[in-house]
């Protein structure tokens, strides 16, 4: 029986984009024949992984993992909402969150290199990702993650699978969980008004100034109108100043004070946030296929 070398596996992987272990298995079955091994992989996985790699992944899930004072939040993307309900996809997302918490990878590449096996794929998380692309038939990617290990207590909340929140706190766990739910609903951008990014404030000031200028009022009145609009905006986007969703007579800060609880920080992930979804032109796609067929005839 022919010896299967690392260079043979690497060559087959480069040609097919299949997971490393799948390449090794195919080469073993083909007794070292590269062309036969490639054919075996095409039958098993197709060329799905390579073809899918360029497709936009704007759907997906957010997964959280918390173990004491250590935790993680991760967003894993796919192409369609249908795949977000796939058990294998959900399992790899949850596993990735746990891997982040336990191994503290420095970036997405380091995360992908961590040992993990699932559905017959492995031995790394990246190999599992590629294997599932071939199995499911959609591109999928690990988009972003955050690890928590500051020593503060952690509370997490998932709204379905599309919104995830982790709150770092000291004090009452129930109050912290309520804050996590509040963040998912109200989507603040900072803990306090002082921490709202300057570029957001400037953008709001510019919009307010343009609106106020249309009033035709004296400059000093316009200036007060602009300041008022900016202050209103800050209260709407700063967590501590927002009206608490479970009791709008209290601010979040007042609720926390009553519960003798302090929030040190929060992280909010919303699936697909900031990703530009591709609008498919069905007519153009059909026309391209017809043209291709004519060219092949």
N, C-alpha and C positions, 0 to 999 in steps of 0.2 A: 504493500500500500504506500502511495506517495506521501512524503512528509509535507505537511501544510505549514508553510513559513509565514512569518509576520508580513513580509513584503508581498506575498501572494494575496493575503487578506486585505492589505492596504490597497493593492491594485484593483481588486474586485469592488471594494467599498467605494473607491474613487469613481468607478465606472457606473455603479448602480445606486449610490447614495444609501445603500441598505445598512442596517446596524452591523457592527463588527462581528458579533457572535453569529448572526444569520449568515454572514459571508463565510465564516469558518465552517459552519454546518454544511453550507452548500458545496464548498470546496472538498470537504470530507466525503460527502455523498457522491461527488463527481470525480473522486479519486485524483484530485489535483488539476483536473482539466478546467482551465479558466472559462472557456466558452460555454462548456456544459453547465458550470456552476452559475454563470450569468443567466443562462436560460432557465435554470431551476428557480432562481430568485425572481425572474420576471413572471414566472408562473405563480409563485407564492405571493409576492408583494406587488407585482406589476412595476411600472415606473412611476408610481404615485408620489413617492417621497420627493424625487427630483423635480417632477412637474409641479408639485404643490408648493414648493419652496418660495415661489415668487408671488403667491396669492395673498391678498390682504387678510389679516386675522383681526377683525374688529369685534367679534363676539368672544365669549369666554366665560370664565368664572373667577371669583375671588375666593381664596381659601385661607383659613387662619389656623394657627396651632399655638396653644398656650400650655406651658408646663411650669407652674409656679411663677417665678419672676422672669422666665425666659419664654420668648414667643416669636412668632413671625406672621407676616401678612404677605401674600403673593397673588399676582394676577397672571393667569394662564389663558392665552387666547387661542381661538380657532376661527373658522370661516363662517359657520352658520350656528344658529341657536339650537338646531337639532342635535349637534354634537355635544352641547353643554349638558345634555341629559344622558350621555353615554357613560356607563359605569366605569369603563377603563379610563376615560378622560378625567372623570371626577376623582378616581383613585390616584392618578398620577399627580393631579393638582394638590391633593391633600398630602401625598407623600413628599412632594417638593417643599411644601410649607414646613413639614417636620424636619426635613433635611437642612433647611435654612436655619431653623432654631437650634438644632443640635450640632451643626458643623460650621456655622458662621462663614459661608463662602464669601469671598471678596467681591465677586461680580457674577454675572450670568454664566460666563464661561466656566468659572470655578464651580458653580452650582451644577452645571451639566456634566462635569467630570466626576462628581461624587458617585460612589457605588450604589447601584439600585437595579433591581430586576423586577419585571412585571410582564405578565402575558407571554412569557417565553422569550422576552427581549432583555438585553442587558449586555455587559455588566455595569454600565453607567446610566445615569438619568438621561443623558443625551442619546444614548443608544435606544432607550425605551421610547423617547420622543419620536425618533425617526422610525422605529418599528411601528408605533401606533399610527403614524402618518400613512404608512403603507397599508396597515390593517383597516383603518377607518376611511381613508381616502380623502382626508382634508389636511391642509397645512395647520400646524399648531406650534405655538411658541411660548416660552416663558418670557413675559414682558418686563416685569419689575418685581422687586421684593424689598421688604424691610425687616430687619431682625431687631428684637427688643431684649436688652439685657443690662439695663441701667441700674437695676436694683429696686426699681419701683414695682408696685403691684400692677397686674395687667387685667383688663377686662376687654373681652371681644364681643362683637355683634356682627352677624351676617344677615343682611336683608335678602332672603332668597340666596342666589349665588352671584348676583351682579354687583352688590354693594357690600363692602367689608370695612369694619372699623376696629382699631385697637386703641384703647385709652390707657395711659400710664397714670397711676394715681396712688394716693395714700389715704386710708380711711375706710369708708363703708363700701363693700363690694356691690351692694344693690344700687346705691347712688351712682357708682361708676358705670354700671351696666346701663342705667337709665341715660347717662350722658352719651354712651356709645350709641344707643338707639336714637337719641336726639341728633347726634352728629350725622347719622345716616339719613335722617329726615330733612334736616335744615342745612346741611353742608356748609358749615362755617369754614373760613379760610385761615383763621388764626385763633389763638386762645383769647387774646385781648386786642383792643383797638391799637395799642402801641406796636403790636406785632404784625399788623396787616401790611403786606408788601407795598412799598412806596409807589411802584408802578401802577398798582390797582387804584390807589388813592388818587394819583395824578390823572388817570384815565377818567375816574368818576368826576374829578374837579373840572376837567375839560368839558365833559358832557353837561354838567350842571351850569357851567359858565355860558355855554351856547344857549341853553334853555332860558337862563335868567336874562341874557342880553335881549331876547325877543320881547321881554316884558315892557321895554321902553322906560323903565324906572331909572332914577338917578344912580350914579356909579356906586355910592356908598350903600344904597339899598341892595343893588345887584350883588355886591361883595358879601353882604350878610346872607342873602339868599343862597349863594354858592356855599358859604361856610355851613349853613344849616343843612343843605343837601348832603355835604360830605359827612357831617356828624351823624346824620340819619343812616347813611350808607355804612359807616363804621359799626354802628349798633346792630345792623342787620347781618353783618358778616363776621363779627367777633363773637366767639362762643360764649364767653362770660356775660356779654351784654344781651344776648338773644333771649327772647321769652321762652321759658321752658315748655316743651311740647306737652307735657303731662299736666301742667298748671300754668296757663299763660299770665297769671297774676304775679308770678315770680320770674326773675331772671335766672339763668343757669347758675350764676355766681351766688345768688341768694339761696337757691336750692342746696347747693354744695355747702354753703356756710351752715345751714340748718342741719345738714347731715354730718357736720364736722369732717368734711372730706375735701381734699385738694387734688386738682387735676394738673399733672405736670406737662402733659402733651397728648396729642391724638394724631392718628394717621387714618386717612380716609382714601380708599380705593374704589373707583367706579369703573366697571368694565368698559373698555373702549374709549375712555376719556382722552380726548386729544388725537385719536386715530382718525384719519380721513378715510371714510368708507368709499370704496370704488363703486360707481354706478354702472352696472353692466348695460351695454347697448346691444340688446338682443338682435335687432335687425342687422347691425353691423357684423355681429358674430356669425349669423346665418349667411350673410353675403360672403364673408371670408371663407366659410366652409365650402360654399358653392364654387367659389373661384378656385380653391385648392383642388376640388374634385375635378374641375374642368382641366386644370393644369396637369393632373395625374393621368387623365384619359388619353 
